């Protein structure tokens, strides 16, 4: 009778341990899938060098135009005095 009780307790402990191992393994697989998706989707959020250079060139062109306008304004202001 004692042996049967001991077998039941051990079986229950092994079952709990195996369920815990399975849940940890499932969570590990889920995290691995999420990490893969994150890597794939993360690349879409970054810009390429070509896009950065074109945007910077547009900004620099506008700054150059603004500089020319300021120079023209300053020249007219000096001539008016």
C-alpha positions in Angstrom: 0.0 0.0 0.0 2.8 2.3 0.9 4.6 1.5 -2.4 1.4 2.4 -4.4 1.1 5.8 -2.6 4.8 6.5 -3.3 4.4 5.6 -7.0 1.4 7.9 -7.2 3.3 10.8 -5.6 6.4 10.2 -7.9 4.1 10.0 -11.0 2.4 13.2 -10.0 5.8 15.0 -9.5 7.1 13.7 -12.9 3.9 14.8 -14.6 4.2 18.3 -13.2 7.9 18.5 -14.2 7.1 17.3 -17.7 4.3 19.8 -18.0 6.6 22.6 -16.9 9.3 21.5 -19.4 6.6 21.5 -22.2 5.4 24.9 -21.3 8.9 26.3 -21.3 9.6 24.7 -24.6 6.4 26.1 -26.1 7.2 29.6 -24.8 10.7 29.3 -26.3 9.2 28.5 -29.7 6.8 31.4 -29.4 9.5 33.8 -28.6 11.7 32.5 -31.5 8.8 33.1 -33.9 8.2 36.6 -32.5 11.9 37.4 -32.8 11.9 36.3 -36.5 8.9 38.4 -37.3 10.5 41.4 -35.5 13.6 41.1 -37.5 11.6 40.9 -40.8 9.4 43.8 -39.9 12.1 45.9 -38.5 14.0 46.2 -41.8 11.0 47.9 -43.3 11.2 50.8 -40.9 14.7 51.9 -41.8 15.6 54.1 -44.7 18.2 53.4 -47.3 21.3 55.5 -47.9 19.9 56.7 -51.2 16.8 58.0 -49.5 18.8 59.8 -46.8 21.1 61.4 -49.4 18.2 62.6 -51.5 16.5 64.1 -48.4 19.6 65.8 -47.2 20.3 67.2 -50.7 16.7 68.6 -50.8 17.3 70.3 -47.4 20.7 71.6 -48.5 19.1 73.0 -51.7 16.5 74.8 -49.7 19.2 76.2 -47.3 21.1 77.4 -50.3 18.0 79.2 -51.7 17.4 80.8 -48.4 21.0 81.9 -48.1 20.7 83.5 -51.6 17.5 85.3 -50.5 19.2 86.6 -47.4 22.2 87.8 -49.3 19.9 89.6 -51.8 18.0 91.2 -48.9 21.1 92.3 -47.2 22.5 93.7 -50.4 19.3 95.7 -51.0 19.3 96.9 -47.4 22.9 98.1 -47.7 22.2 99.9 -51.0 19.1 101.6 -49.5 21.2 103.4 -46.8 
